[in-house]
């Protein structure tokens, strides 16, 4: 997704005398992969975990599917939106340097603000039709859908990411203007953060997350933002992305550090994730386990915060050199995915809802239905995104 706002072809800031730096194709491809994971995440929510969405078929009577899809969504939530903010931060300094403050702000308001309005007033309410296709025992809805319900259907939905990114971009522009542009627009090569720096950053992030979740536990929606419990991660990763772009870390992050990141993520997943639930996850005794792990100052919340902070940092460290090594070439398919990722992010909720409603009469185990829906919805989203971007004004925004 293009910074949910930056074009896939944007480059990091460079010295004017040297021309533009080579495009980082691997960042485009990583971003597209994350958008695909977002779509799969919402398919999993639809068929398994019971988390709020526009249409759900909870797998409460299928413990195996419920557990697998719940773990899948929890693991995703721990890192993938933070990774998107990290990549978004990578493109922000270059965009600001090239356009200047006024053009940068206009571009952000157009490329982030207009899709946000389109979803809020059109695509979100369209997706909300799914509520009326669910059993009233789940929704509590006993009246037919009419236009009177429209004001209650408005909301950010998954576009909360775009709204928060717009806030971060406005904050970045304000900081640059207050600094009177004393920051050099050139790409500086500086030494990478060492393992000691990472060893301090991860527990600091975990502590900040733990403290925030005393007030905003995971799962509590605030001002239409569903995951503000992860705000420390989102802000920190956005700032790190801007620093990484400015200092050339994306090109110099060694594969050995990426491997160490994957190992740290794996270790946290094996040791800390189960500990946060004290074995109750496997027994499906979830209500007290989730409440304790998701916040309220419980010791399990501290373990969970340490787990997701370690996991998020480790995954980002691992994926950047991995994609740089294996997915850094020019390809039509990769270009197609990266060009249409932002549009897919915008339009996938109503497509998923209408597909799930169309499939609801099909009797399948939930894991199989999850797989069937995923196989259909991903190509459908990219096909619709392609058609949408044929409209010239929309292609300039998306």
Secondary structure, DSSP 8 states (H G I E B T S, - for coil): --TTTS-TT------GGG------HHHHHHHHHHHHHHHHHHHHIIIII----SS----TT-HHHHHHHHHHHHHHHHHHHHHHHHHHHHHHHHHHHHHHHHHHHHHHIIIIIHHHHHIIIIIHHHHGGGGGGS-HHHH---S---GGGHHHH---GGGHHHHHHHHHHHHHHHHHHHTTT-S--S--------HHHHHHHHHHHHHHHHHHHHHS-TT--BTTBTTGGGHHHHHHHHHHHHHHHHHTHHHH--HHHHHHHHHHHHHHHHHHHHHHHTTHHHHT-HHHHHHHHTSTT-HHHHHHHHHHHHHHHHHHHHHHHHHHHHS-S--HHHHHHHHHHHHHHHHHHHHHHHHHHHHTTS---HHHHHHHHHHHHHHHHHHHHHHHTTSHHHHHH-
